């Protein structure tokens, strides 16, 4: 087994999971082509790559750098506390951003006509629900940070 890992660079289970992922992706591609929506899918995929790599990545990298700089000025000099504080901002921001990325047509109301035609409901609750979920994510993360910080103060002599 170590000979395999040396030649491949990872354990055998890694290759099996990778093959399974490619099989799922191939199945999805056949379903997209069979449904006749492959042009829209390709356009969405390319736009998502361009939007992420050229617009979103620089934006959230700059926001993370600014948050780290602010945390460095406000937090105690111990590096572990500063990193814990910044991670308690990163995780809810990432989850909220992921929800926005997946559901943005409904959150921003861009799919109102199609959504109403398909299910007979309005998209108006999605924005409020996304904002509430974001608020809860940051609230729980802040509460967890406060509990961890209080616990670390007790542990420090």
C-alpha positions as CSV (number, residue, x, y, z in Angstrom):
1,X,0.0,0.0,0.0
2,X,2.8,2.4,0.7
3,X,4.2,1.8,-2.8
4,X,0.8,2.8,-4.2
5,X,0.8,6.0,-2.1
6,X,4.3,6.8,-3.1
7,X,3.5,6.4,-6.8
8,X,0.1,8.1,-6.8
9,X,0.8,10.6,-4.0
10,X,-2.2,9.8,-1.9
11,X,-4.0,6.7,-0.5
12,X,-6.1,4.4,-2.6
13,X,-9.3,5.7,-1.1
14,X,-8.5,9.1,-2.5
15,X,-8.5,7.8,-6.0
16,X,-11.7,5.9,-5.5
17,X,-13.5,9.0,-4.2
18,X,-12.2,11.0,-7.1
19,X,-13.4,8.4,-9.6
20,X,-16.8,8.4,-7.9
21,X,-17.0,12.2,-8.1
22,X,-16.2,12.1,-11.8
23,X,-18.9,9.5,-12.3
24,X,-21.5,11.7,-10.6
25,X,-20.3,14.7,-12.6
26,X,-20.6,12.6,-15.8
27,X,-24.1,11.5,-14.9
28,X,-25.1,15.1,-14.2
29,X,-23.7,16.2,-17.6
30,X,-25.8,13.5,-19.4
31,X,-28.9,14.7,-17.5
32,X,-28.2,18.3,-18.5
33,X,-27.7,17.4,-22.1
34,X,-30.8,15.2,-22.2
35,X,-32.9,18.0,-20.7
36,X,-31.7,20.3,-23.5
37,X,-30.4,23.0,-21.1
38,X,-26.7,22.5,-21.7
39,X,-26.1,25.9,-23.3
40,X,-27.6,27.6,-20.3
41,X,-25.7,25.4,-18.0
42,X,-22.4,26.1,-19.7
43,X,-23.1,29.9,-19.8
44,X,-23.9,29.8,-16.0
45,X,-20.8,27.7,-15.3
46,X,-18.5,30.1,-17.2
47,X,-20.1,33.2,-15.8
48,X,-19.8,31.7,-12.3
49,X,-16.1,31.0,-12.8
50,X,-15.4,34.5,-14.2
51,X,-17.5,36.2,-11.6
52,X,-15.8,34.3,-8.8
53,X,-12.2,34.5,-10.0
54,X,-12.3,38.1,-11.3
55,X,-14.8,39.8,-9.0
56,X,-15.7,37.9,-5.8
57,X,-12.3,36.5,-4.9
58,X,-10.5,39.8,-4.9
59,X,-13.4,41.3,-2.9
60,X,-13.6,38.8,-0.2
61,X,-9.8,38.6,0.0
62,X,-9.7,42.3,0.6
63,X,-12.4,42.0,3.2
64,X,-10.6,39.2,5.0
65,X,-7.3,41.2,4.9
66,X,-9.2,44.3,6.4
67,X,-10.8,42.1,9.0
68,X,-7.4,40.6,10.0
69,X,-5.9,44.1,10.3
70,X,-8.8,45.3,12.4
71,X,-8.6,42.2,14.6
72,X,-4.9,42.7,15.0
73,X,-5.4,46.2,16.3
74,X,-8.3,45.3,18.6
75,X,-7.3,41.9,19.9
76,X,-4.8,40.9,22.4
77,X,-1.3,40.3,21.1
78,X,-1.6,36.5,21.5
79,X,-1.9,35.1,17.9
80,X,-4.2,32.3,18.8
81,X,-6.9,34.6,20.1
82,X,-6.7,36.9,17.1
83,X,-7.0,33.9,14.7
84,X,-9.9,32.6,16.7
85,X,-11.7,35.9,16.4
86,X,-11.1,36.2,12.7
87,X,-12.3,32.6,12.1
88,X,-15.5,33.4,14.0
89,X,-16.1,36.1,11.3
90,X,-15.0,34.0,8.4
91,X,-17.2,30.9,8.9
92,X,-20.6,32.7,9.1
93,X,-19.6,35.0,6.3
94,X,-18.7,32.1,4.1
95,X,-21.9,30.2,4.9
96,X,-24.0,33.3,4.3
97,X,-22.2,34.0,1.1
98,X,-22.7,30.4,-0.1
99,X,-26.4,30.6,0.6
100,X,-26.6,33.9,-1.3
101,X,-24.7,32.4,-4.2
102,X,-27.0,29.4,-4.4
103,X,-30.3,31.2,-3.9
104,X,-29.5,34.7,-5.3
105,X,-32.2,34.7,-8.0
106,X,-34.9,34.0,-5.3
107,X,-33.3,36.3,-2.6
108,X,-32.9,39.2,-5.0
109,X,-36.3,38.6,-6.7
110,X,-34.9,38.0,-10.1
111,X,-36.8,34.8,-10.6
112,X,-40.2,36.1,-9.5
113,X,-42.1,35.4,-12.7
114,X,-40.6,31.9,-13.2
115,X,-41.0,30.9,-9.5
116,X,-44.6,32.1,-9.4
117,X,-45.4,30.2,-12.5
118,X,-43.7,27.0,-11.3
119,X,-44.9,26.9,-7.7
120,X,-47.5,29.7,-7.4
121,X,-45.6,31.5,-4.6
122,X,-43.8,34.7,-4.3
123,X,-40.0,35.1,-3.8
124,X,-40.4,37.9,-1.3
125,X,-39.8,35.9,1.8
126,X,-36.4,34.7,0.6
127,X,-34.6,38.0,1.3
128,X,-35.9,38.2,4.9
129,X,-35.1,34.6,5.5
130,X,-31.6,34.9,4.2
131,X,-31.1,38.0,6.4
132,X,-32.4,36.1,9.4
133,X,-30.2,33.1,8.7
134,X,-27.2,35.4,8.3
135,X,-28.1,37.1,11.6
136,X,-28.4,33.8,13.4
137,X,-25.1,32.5,11.9
138,X,-23.2,35.6,13.1
139,X,-25.0,35.6,16.4
140,X,-24.2,31.9,17.1
141,X,-20.6,32.5,16.0
142,X,-20.3,35.5,18.3
143,X,-21.8,33.6,21.2
144,X,-19.4,30.7,20.6
145,X,-16.5,33.1,20.5
146,X,-17.6,34.7,23.8
147,X,-17.9,31.3,25.4
148,X,-14.5,30.2,24.1
149,X,-12.8,33.5,25.1
150,X,-14.3,33.2,28.6
151,X,-13.1,29.7,28.9
152,X,-9.6,30.7,27.8
153,X,-9.4,33.4,30.4
154,X,-10.2,30.9,33.1
155,X,-7.5,28.6,31.8
156,X,-4.9,31.4,31.8
157,X,-3.0,31.7,35.1
